[in-house]
Amino acid sequence: MKSIIGFELKKILQKKIVWITFIIFFIFQLMLTSFAYLFSSRYIDGKFLETKADWFKTDRKNAEELSGKKIDDNLLSRLEESNKYIPDSEDEAESYEYLSSDDYQKKARPYEPLRKLVKTMLYAGTGNAYTSITSKVLYSTRLAGVEERWDAHKLTEDEKEYWRDKESQLPDTFTYKYGGAYERLVDMSGCYYICMFITFFIAICITSIFTEEHLRKTDQLVLCTKYGRKQSYIAKIIAGCTITICMTLIFWISTFICFVAIYGIGNFSAMVQVTFDPIYSGTLTIGQAALVMTGLLLLSSIVLCIITMVLSELINSNVGVMAIVIAVFFLLARLVYVPADFKFIAKVWNMLPINLLKGDQGLFDVRLWNIFGIKLTLWQMAIIIYIITGLVFFFIGKKKYCKYQVSAR
């Protein structure tokens, strides 16, 4: 079996299209994660202000200095004090003269990460812009935003009770911690983009693993061996999944290294509420969310690889399967929005990998699945569905492959 798997791996890796596709997408991923930031500059009013590298370096330093501080009245009063150095006029606040001044750089900018968080909390809760605020008003406004999200997603009372229990486990006063690379993995530039590129890689490079035998008319050789069909099928599945896992890991590792170099590793225990989604009600930390998303990325890549290979055997068409994978698992999944009124369909739709790995749409979706009295979030249910789907397609493909007969040629 090992020799057969090795032979199948060698066949895949010898294809130029595999390496060309990998190199192109790998360069795109690097551009999205680092090149666009490190090799560009920030201009205001047509004047050079700073390089993107210096911009992120400064923001990272400010966020790290705020890390560990409780978001209480004391810190909020310091934030309000810094606001005195921000002009009332938006045009003036975005001008070169102000952004390059000491008032901004030394007195206002150090609080930008906190200011952005507070603005997001207030806007999510009331839709209002930033105003002078106390911790009591801030957290009560956040809770209003939480309840509003529940209503917008048509949650039942049982679902709301589940999230109220999660809310009770959160601290009364949040502690600001810097998310760093973990936050970026959860953001669109992380696992989401990797999923997008891997979907295209699978559609382009994996579809020919089974159809190649039929197109080149070498499938007759498999029928001449005693254990040819079963061992050949398993070897092809293992080889395809191995290549997919390796490519996914290469993309993930290189992306994470770039994020660490630019944003720093971040604090694994930072709350999601202070790094990514202020009105999320769960107890996941940003580090845990990054791990969950990474696991979902790997699992979804394996399952999509199996689905693609089995469809190619069923349809016996590279182009047809490529069109199906790209159209359904990428284009339709991203372009079609299912309203909250169609709750069941919306939950199913958001479990598609490209949707689930968009943090604010899938991973932190508040709609629940009730399975025999056990409440599961979308990502927890997705793990079960992905595994079942992978197994179902595996056995469908095995049955079709093992019963295949070469017709007259």
C-alpha positions as CSV (number, residue, x, y, z in Angstrom):
1,M,0.0,0.0,0.0
2,K,2.8,2.4,0.9
3,S,4.4,2.0,-2.6
4,I,1.0,2.6,-4.3
5,I,0.5,5.8,-2.2
6,G,4.0,6.9,-3.0
7,F,3.4,6.3,-6.7
8,E,0.2,8.3,-6.6
9,L,2.0,11.2,-4.8
10,K,4.7,11.1,-7.4
11,K,2.2,11.3,-10.2
12,I,0.6,14.4,-8.6
13,L,3.8,16.2,-7.8
14,Q,5.2,15.6,-11.3
15,K,2.4,17.7,-12.9
16,K,3.5,21.2,-13.8
17,I,0.0,22.6,-13.2
18,V,0.3,21.7,-9.5
19,W,3.5,23.7,-9.0
20,I,2.4,26.6,-11.2
21,T,-0.9,26.9,-9.3
22,F,0.8,26.6,-6.0
23,I,3.4,29.2,-6.7
24,I,0.8,31.7,-8.1
25,F,-1.5,31.4,-5.2
26,F,1.4,31.4,-2.7
27,I,2.6,34.7,-4.1
28,F,-0.9,36.1,-3.9
29,Q,-1.2,35.0,-0.3
30,L,2.2,36.6,0.6
31,M,1.1,39.8,-1.1
32,L,-2.1,39.9,0.8
33,T,-0.5,39.2,4.2
34,S,2.7,41.2,4.0
35,F,4.0,42.7,0.7
36,A,1.1,45.1,0.4
37,Y,1.8,46.5,3.9
38,L,5.6,46.4,4.0
39,F,6.3,47.8,0.6
40,S,3.8,50.7,0.5
41,S,3.5,54.1,2.2
42,R,0.8,56.2,3.8
43,Y,0.1,59.6,2.1
44,I,-2.2,62.3,3.5
45,D,-3.1,65.3,1.3
46,G,-0.6,64.1,-1.2
47,K,2.2,64.2,1.3
48,F,4.3,61.3,2.7
49,L,3.4,60.6,6.3
50,E,4.9,57.2,7.1
51,T,5.6,53.8,5.6
52,K,3.1,51.1,6.2
53,A,5.7,49.2,8.1
54,D,6.2,52.1,10.5
55,W,2.4,52.5,10.7
56,F,1.8,49.0,11.9
57,K,4.9,49.0,14.1
58,T,3.6,52.1,16.0
59,D,0.1,50.8,16.3
60,R,1.4,47.5,17.6
61,K,3.6,49.2,20.2
62,N,0.6,51.3,21.4
63,A,-1.6,48.3,21.6
64,E,1.0,46.3,23.5
65,E,1.4,49.1,26.0
66,L,-2.3,49.1,26.7
67,S,-2.4,45.3,27.1
68,G,-3.3,44.2,30.6
69,K,-5.2,47.4,31.5
70,K,-8.8,47.0,32.7
71,I,-11.3,49.0,30.6
72,D,-12.8,50.9,33.6
73,D,-13.6,54.5,34.4
74,N,-9.9,55.2,35.1
75,L,-8.8,54.1,31.6
76,L,-11.8,55.6,29.9
77,S,-11.1,59.0,31.6
78,R,-7.5,58.8,30.2
79,L,-9.0,58.1,26.8
80,E,-11.4,61.1,27.1
81,E,-8.4,63.3,28.1
82,S,-6.6,62.2,24.9
83,N,-9.7,63.2,22.9
84,K,-9.1,66.8,23.7
85,Y,-6.2,66.8,21.3
86,I,-8.4,65.6,18.4
87,P,-10.0,68.3,16.3
88,D,-13.8,68.5,16.1
89,S,-13.7,68.8,12.3
90,E,-13.2,65.4,10.6
91,D,-11.4,67.1,7.7
92,E,-8.9,68.7,10.1
93,A,-8.5,65.4,12.0
94,E,-7.5,63.7,8.8
95,S,-5.2,66.4,7.6
96,Y,-1.4,66.0,7.2
97,E,-0.7,68.9,9.6
98,Y,-2.6,67.2,12.4
99,L,-1.6,63.6,11.8
100,S,2.1,64.6,11.8
101,S,1.8,66.8,14.9
102,D,3.1,65.9,18.4
103,D,-0.5,66.3,19.7
104,Y,-1.6,63.4,17.7
105,Q,1.5,61.2,17.7
106,K,2.2,61.5,21.5
107,K,-1.1,62.3,23.1
108,A,-3.9,60.9,20.9
109,R,-2.4,58.1,18.9
110,P,-1.3,55.9,21.9
111,Y,-5.0,55.4,22.7
112,E,-6.2,54.6,19.1
113,P,-6.6,50.9,19.8
114,L,-8.9,51.6,22.8
115,R,-10.7,54.4,21.0
116,K,-11.5,52.1,18.1
117,L,-12.8,49.4,20.4
118,V,-15.0,51.9,22.3
119,K,-16.4,53.3,19.1
120,T,-17.2,49.8,17.8
121,M,-19.0,48.9,21.1
122,L,-21.1,52.1,21.1
123,Y,-22.0,51.9,17.4
124,A,-23.0,48.2,17.7
125,G,-25.1,49.0,20.7
126,T,-26.8,52.2,19.8
127,G,-25.7,53.1,16.3
128,N,-24.3,56.4,17.7
129,A,-20.9,57.8,17.2
130,Y,-18.3,58.1,20.0
131,T,-19.2,60.4,23.0
132,S,-17.9,60.9,26.5
133,I,-18.6,57.6,28.2
134,T,-18.4,55.8,31.6
135,S,-17.7,52.1,32.0
136,K,-21.3,51.6,33.2
137,V,-22.8,53.2,30.1
138,L,-20.2,51.4,27.8
139,Y,-21.0,47.9,29.0
140,S,-24.8,48.5,29.2
141,T,-24.6,49.8,25.6
142,R,-22.7,46.7,24.6
143,L,-25.4,44.5,26.1
144,A,-28.0,46.3,24.1
145,G,-26.0,45.5,21.0
146,V,-25.8,41.9,22.1
147,E,-29.6,41.7,22.5
148,E,-30.1,43.4,19.2
149,R,-28.0,40.8,17.4
150,W,-30.0,38.0,19.0
151,D,-33.2,39.6,17.7
152,A,-31.8,40.2,14.2
153,H,-30.9,36.5,14.0
154,K,-34.4,35.4,15.1
155,L,-33.1,33.5,18.1
156,T,-35.6,31.5,20.2
157,E,-35.9,32.0,23.9
158,D,-33.9,28.8,24.5
159,E,-31.1,30.1,22.3
160,K,-31.1,33.4,24.1
161,E,-30.9,31.6,27.4
162,Y,-27.9,29.7,26.2
163,W,-26.1,32.9,25.3
164,R,-27.2,34.7,28.5
165,D,-25.4,31.9,30.4
166,K,-22.3,32.5,28.3
167,E,-22.6,36.2,29.0
168,S,-22.7,35.6,32.8
169,Q,-19.3,33.8,32.5
170,L,-17.7,37.0,31.1
171,P,-16.0,39.4,33.5
172,D,-18.0,42.5,34.5
173,T,-15.0,44.7,33.4
174,F,-13.1,43.7,30.3
175,T,-9.3,43.7,30.2
176,Y,-7.7,45.0,27.1
177,K,-5.2,42.6,25.5
178,Y,-3.6,42.8,22.1
179,G,-4.7,40.1,19.6
180,G,-1.7,40.3,17.3
181,A,-1.2,37.4,14.8
182,Y,-4.1,35.5,16.4
183,E,-6.6,38.2,15.5
184,R,-5.3,38.4,11.9
185,L,-5.8,34.6,11.5
186,V,-9.4,35.0,12.5
187,D,-9.8,38.1,10.2
188,M,-10.4,37.8,6.5
189,S,-6.7,38.1,5.6
190,G,-6.0,34.8,7.5
191,C,-7.8,31.5,7.3
192,Y,-10.5,32.9,5.0
193,Y,-8.0,33.8,2.2
194,I,-6.2,30.5,2.7
195,C,-9.5,28.6,2.3
196,M,-10.2,30.6,-0.9
197,F,-6.8,29.7,-2.4
198,I,-7.0,26.1,-1.3
199,T,-10.5,25.8,-2.9
200,F,-9.1,26.9,-6.2
201,F,-6.1,24.7,-5.8
202,I,-8.3,21.6,-5.2
203,A,-10.5,22.5,-8.2
204,I,-7.6,22.9,-10.5
205,C,-5.1,20.2,-9.4
206,I,-7.1,17.5,-7.6
207,T,-9.8,16.8,-10.2
208,S,-7.6,14.8,-12.5
209,I,-6.5,12.2,-9.9
210,F,-9.3,9.8,-11.0
211,T,-10.2,11.0,-14.4
212,E,-6.6,10.7,-15.6
213,E,-6.9,6.9,-15.7
214,H,-10.0,7.0,-17.9
215,L,-8.7,9.7,-20.2
216,R,-5.3,8.0,-20.8
217,K,-7.1,4.6,-20.9
218,T,-4.8,3.1,-18.3
219,D,-7.8,2.1,-16.1
220,Q,-7.7,-1.4,-17.7
221,L,-4.4,-2.1,-15.9
222,V,-6.1,-1.6,-12.5
223,L,-8.6,-4.4,-13.4
224,C,-5.8,-6.8,-14.0
225,T,-4.6,-6.9,-10.4
226,K,-6.1,-8.9,-7.6
227,Y,-6.4,-6.0,-5.1
228,G,-6.1,-3.2,-7.7
229,R,-9.4,-1.4,-7.3
230,K,-9.7,-1.1,-3.5
231,Q,-6.0,-0.4,-2.9
232,S,-5.8,2.0,-5.8
233,Y,-8.9,3.9,-4.7
234,I,-7.7,4.3,-1.1
235,A,-4.2,5.2,-2.3
236,K,-5.6,8.0,-4.6
237,I,-7.8,9.4,-1.8
238,I,-4.8,9.4,0.7
239,A,-2.5,11.0,-1.9
240,G,-5.0,13.7,-2.8
241,C,-5.7,14.5,0.9
242,T,-2.0,14.4,1.7
243,I,-1.2,17.0,-1.0
244,T,-4.1,19.1,0.1
245,I,-3.1,19.0,3.8
246,C,0.6,19.9,3.0
247,M,-0.4,22.8,0.8
248,T,-2.8,24.1,3.4
249,L,-0.2,23.9,6.1
250,I,2.4,25.6,3.9
251,F,0.0,28.5,3.3
252,W,-1.0,28.6,7.0
253,I,2.6,28.5,8.4
254,S,3.8,31.2,6.0
255,T,0.8,33.4,6.7
256,F,1.3,33.0,10.5
257,I,5.0,33.8,10.2
258,C,4.2,37.0,8.2
259,F,1.6,38.0,10.8
260,V,3.9,37.5,13.7
261,A,6.7,39.5,12.0
262,I,4.3,42.4,11.3
263,Y,1.8,42.4,14.2
264,G,3.6,40.3,16.9
265,I,2.4,37.0,18.3
266,G,-0.3,38.7,20.4
267,N,-1.9,37.5,23.6
268,F,-3.5,34.0,23.3
269,S,-5.9,34.8,26.2
270,A,-7.2,38.1,24.8
271,M,-11.0,38.2,24.8
272,V,-12.7,38.0,21.4
273,Q,-14.8,40.9,22.6
274,V,-11.8,43.3,22.9
275,T,-10.0,42.1,19.7
276,F,-12.4,41.1,17.1
277,D,-16.2,41.2,17.9
278,P,-17.3,43.4,20.9
279,I,-20.8,42.0,21.0
280,Y,-19.9,38.3,20.8
281,S,-21.3,36.4,23.7
282,G,-19.1,33.3,23.8
283,T,-16.1,32.7,26.1
284,L,-13.6,31.8,23.4
285,T,-10.3,33.7,23.6
286,I,-8.8,35.0,20.3
287,G,-6.1,32.3,20.5
288,Q,-8.7,29.6,20.9
289,A,-10.7,31.1,18.0
290,A,-7.6,31.0,15.9
291,L,-7.0,27.3,16.8
292,V,-10.7,26.4,16.1
293,M,-10.5,28.2,12.7
294,T,-7.3,26.5,11.8
295,G,-8.8,23.1,12.6
296,L,-11.9,23.9,10.6
297,L,-9.6,25.0,7.7
298,L,-7.8,21.7,7.7
299,L,-10.9,19.6,8.1
300,S,-12.8,21.5,5.4
301,S,-9.9,21.2,3.0
302,I,-9.7,17.4,3.5
303,V,-13.5,17.0,3.0
304,L,-13.6,19.3,-0.1
305,C,-10.7,17.3,-1.5
306,I,-12.6,14.0,-1.0
307,I,-15.8,15.5,-2.5
308,T,-13.8,16.8,-5.5
309,M,-12.1,13.5,-6.2
310,V,-15.4,11.5,-5.9
311,L,-17.3,13.9,-8.1
312,S,-14.5,13.6,-10.7
313,E,-15.0,9.8,-10.7
314,L,-18.8,10.1,-10.9
315,I,-18.9,12.7,-13.6
316,N,-15.6,11.7,-15.3
317,S,-15.0,15.4,-16.3
318,N,-12.2,17.6,-15.0
319,V,-13.8,20.8,-16.3
320,G,-17.2,19.9,-15.0
321,V,-16.0,19.2,-11.5
322,M,-13.8,22.3,-11.5
323,A,-16.9,24.4,-12.4
324,I,-19.0,22.8,-9.7
325,V,-16.4,23.3,-6.9
326,I,-15.6,26.9,-7.8
327,A,-19.3,27.8,-8.5
328,V,-20.8,26.2,-5.4
329,F,-18.1,26.3,-2.8
330,F,-16.8,29.8,-3.6
331,L,-18.9,32.0,-5.9
332,L,-22.4,31.0,-4.8
333,A,-21.4,30.7,-1.2
334,R,-20.0,34.2,-1.1
335,L,-22.4,36.0,-3.5
336,V,-25.7,34.5,-2.3
337,Y,-27.0,36.0,1.0
338,V,-29.7,34.0,2.9
339,P,-31.9,36.3,5.0
340,A,-32.2,35.6,8.7
341,D,-35.9,34.9,8.2
342,F,-34.9,31.6,6.5
343,K,-33.2,30.5,9.7
344,F,-32.5,26.8,8.8
345,I,-31.3,27.5,5.3
346,A,-29.1,30.4,6.6
347,K,-27.5,28.1,9.2
348,V,-26.8,25.4,6.6
349,W,-25.4,28.0,4.2
350,N,-23.1,29.6,6.7
351,M,-21.6,26.2,7.4
352,L,-20.0,26.1,3.9
353,P,-16.2,26.5,4.5
354,I,-15.8,29.9,2.8
355,N,-18.6,31.3,4.9
356,L,-17.8,29.5,8.2
357,L,-14.2,30.8,8.0
358,K,-15.4,34.4,7.7
359,G,-15.3,35.1,11.4
360,D,-18.1,37.6,11.7
361,Q,-20.4,35.5,9.5
362,G,-19.7,31.9,10.5
363,L,-17.5,31.2,13.4
364,F,-19.2,33.7,15.7
365,D,-22.8,33.2,14.3
366,V,-25.1,33.1,17.3
367,R,-27.7,30.7,15.8
368,L,-27.6,27.3,17.4
369,W,-28.3,23.7,16.4
370,N,-30.4,21.6,18.9
371,I,-29.4,17.9,18.6
372,F,-31.2,15.7,21.0
373,G,-31.3,18.5,23.6
374,I,-27.7,19.4,23.1
375,K,-27.1,22.9,21.8
376,L,-24.2,23.3,19.3
377,T,-22.9,26.4,17.7
378,L,-22.4,26.5,13.9
379,W,-18.8,25.6,14.0
380,Q,-19.3,22.7,16.4
381,M,-22.1,21.3,14.2
382,A,-19.9,21.9,11.1
383,I,-17.3,19.5,12.5
384,I,-19.8,16.7,12.7
385,I,-21.4,17.5,9.3
386,Y,-17.9,17.7,7.6
387,I,-16.9,14.3,9.0
388,I,-20.1,12.7,8.0
389,T,-20.1,14.3,4.5
390,G,-16.5,13.1,4.0
391,L,-17.3,9.6,5.0
392,V,-20.4,9.4,2.8
393,F,-18.6,10.7,-0.3
394,F,-15.7,8.3,0.4
395,F,-17.9,5.3,0.4
396,I,-20.0,6.5,-2.6
397,G,-16.7,6.9,-4.5
398,K,-15.4,3.6,-3.4
399,K,-18.6,1.8,-4.6
400,K,-18.5,3.5,-8.0
401,Y,-14.8,3.0,-8.5
402,C,-14.8,-0.7,-7.5
403,K,-17.7,-1.5,-9.8
404,Y,-16.4,0.5,-12.7
405,Q,-16.0,-1.5,-15.9
406,V,-14.0,-0.5,-19.0
407,S,-16.3,-0.3,-21.9
408,A,-15.4,-1.2,-25.5
409,R,-12.9,1.2,-27.1
